[in-house]
Amino acid sequence: MIDYKIAAAKAALPFIKIGQIVGLGAGTTVAHLVDMVKQDEDLVAGVTFTSSSFKTTAYLQQCGLKVQSPALLKKIDVYFDGCDQFDERLNALKSGGGIHTTEKILASTAADFILIGDEGKFVAKLDATYPLVLEILPQALQMVLGRLSFEFPGAAIKLRMSTQKDGAVISDNGNLLADVHFAELPELEKLNVQIKMIPGVVEHSLFYGIATKAIIAGKNGIKVIMPSVAQRV
């Protein structure tokens, strides 16, 4: 059986060029891509990597690749990341890891933001299967929760709690995370702005209009998807 995540990583590899600064997110497909890079001596010597993920950063260092902190970079050439779901316009939801703030910074810094993964992530239109995740300043929590309840009365809002310790999950930036479950996902352009306009919301997990292409693998092979356009390669 074909491992579609490995196939997607293999298809993404040619988009990495010597001399580039390459950003990586988190997840299995990204890990496969790192495994392929470390087997190419020219890429090992000639590419600098950065990551939004502590786990990916540690793996890059373990593999002997050159790593730079995102805080020291004004721009990057290409950023690869997975997602939970993306649509034909390459709007994406990244709801799992809770590191979407740094992921979005790197994605927005990159000249090219490429989504990678299996074809199961692709839908014609984003839906409410996955929550919208918010990173919230601790001192603003109650105000933000109140505003969310007022502006989205049909949504279920749940503070993300730790299963490994007593208390809330704390983000890499020292903030809180809340999952907003909609019965039906609001109009994306409005949602993208409306959530960000709530004081105390650091960032949310909707990546609206940022990705430049997607590379997905499935039973019909590899597809490189541009916003609203699909082509076989």
N, C-alpha and C positions, 0 to 999 in steps of 0.2 A: 504494500500500500504506500502511495506517495505521501510524504509529509509535506503538506502545503506550506507550512511556515518555513521549512528549509528551502523549498522551491522559491518562495517569495524573497527570501534573503539572498539566494543565488542570483536572482534577477536584479536585485538592488545593487549588488556588488559593483557592476560596471559604472555606476553613477558616482563612485568614489574615485577621485583623481589625485595623483601625486601633487603635493604642494597645497592641498586644501586644508581648511579647518572644518572638521566634520562633527556635527552634534548627533547624539544618540539619546533616545528615550529609554524606556524599560520594556521588559517582556521577553518572551521566548524567541520571537523572530529577530529582535535586536541582538540577543545573545548568539543566535546562529550566524548573524552577519559578522559579529566580532570574531567568531571562530574561523570564518572564511578569510577575514582580513589578516589574521595573525599567521596564516599560511603563505602570505604573499610578502616576500622580503622587501620589495620596493615600496609597498604600502606601509609596512611596519616602519620603514626608515623615513618615508616622505610625507606622512599624514599626521596631523595633530588632531586629537579627539577631545571633545568635551561632552558632558552629560548632565541631564536633569535628575538622574537617578544615583543615589548612593551605591546601590548594588551594581549598576552598570559601571560606574566609575571604578569601583574596587576590582571588577572583572577585567576592565581595560588595563589597569595597573598590573594585575596578576599575569596578564598575557604579554606584558612587556611593551605595550603601546604607549606612545607619547600622549600625555593627558594635560589639559589646561583647565583651570577653573573658569566657569561661565562668567564670574565677576570680573575677570580680566580681559574679556573679549568685547569689542565693539560690534563685530559682525562675524558671522560664520557663513561658509559657502553652501552647505547643505545640511539639513536636519532630518533624520529618519526616526519615525516613531510609529507605534501601533495605536489602536483605539478600540473602543467597544463597538462603535457603529459609525458609519459615515454614509453620506448620501451622494447623489449624482453631481452635486455642486461642490463636493468635497468638504462640506461642513461636517464636523466630527464631534462625537461625545467621548470624553475620556474620564470615566467615572470611577475607576477601580483604585488606582494607587494613591490618590490624594496628593500628588506632586504636580498637579496641573498648572500651578502658578509658574514654577520654573520651566516646565515644559512649554508653556505658552510664550514665555520670554525668549527661549531659544528658537522656537518656531517662528516668532515674529522677527528675530534677528537674522534669520537665515535668508539667503537669496533664493533658496529652493527648499520647500518643506514637503517631504515625501512620506506619505502614509504607506506602511507595509504590513502585510498579513495575509490571511486566508479570505476567500471570497464570501464567507459567512458574515463578514463585517459590513458588506455592502448592501444598502437598501435604497430604494428610489427616494424615500423621504424619511428623515429621522422621526422616531416615534418615542413613546414613553416607556419603552422597555427598560431603559437605564435611567437612574436619577441624574439630575443636575447637581453637581457637587460644588459647594461654596467653601472658600477659605475665608474665615471671619476673624477679625481682631477680637481677642477675648473681652475687652472692655465694652465692645459694641454688641455682644451676643444677644442680649434680651431685646434691644432696640431692633436689631436685624430680624430676629425671629418674629417680632411683632409686625414689622413692615411686610415681611413675606406673607404672613397669615392674612394681612389686610389686602395686599395686592393680588395674591393668588389663593383665594378662599377655598378652592377645591383641592389644593395640593396638600400632601402629607409631608411634614418636615421633621427630620430626625437627626439629632446631634449624633455624630459618629463616636461610639464608645469603644474603648479598648477591650479586647478579650484576653490580654496578657497581663493587665494590671487594673487596679481600681481607678476609674475615671475616664475622661475623654481622650480620644486620640489627638495627639498634638502634631501639627505639621512640621516639616523641616524648618519652617520660618517661625515656629513658636506660636502658631495660631490654631484655631479650632476648625473642624470640618463638619459641615452639615449636608445631608442628602435631602434633596427636594424631589419628591415623587409626584409627578403630574398625572392626572387621569388622562389628559391629552396634552401633548407638548404645544406650548404657545407658538405663535409666529416667531421664527428664529431671529430675524433682524431686530424686532422690537424687544424680544427677550434678552438678546445680547447686550443691549444698552440699558434696559430697565433694571436688570440685576446689578450691573456695575454702578448705577447711580445711587444705590443705597449706601449711605455712609457706613464704613466699617467692613464692607465686603472687599476683600483684597483681590480676589479673582474667582471666576467660575469655570466649569469644565466643558463649556461649549466652545469649540474652536470654529468660529464663524468666519468664513471667507479668508482663511489663512493658508491652507494647503494648496500647493501648486500642481501636485499630481499624486496618484496612488498606484502602488504596484501590488497586485493581488494574485494569488495562485488558487486554482480550483480544478475541478474535473475537466474543464475545457482548456486548461493550460494557463499561461501567464497573460494577464491584461495590465496594460498601463492606461490608467484612467485620468483624463484631464477633466477639468470642471465641465460637467454636462456632456462630455464626449468620451466614448470608449473606443479603444483600438486594440486589436490583437497584435502581438509581437512574436 
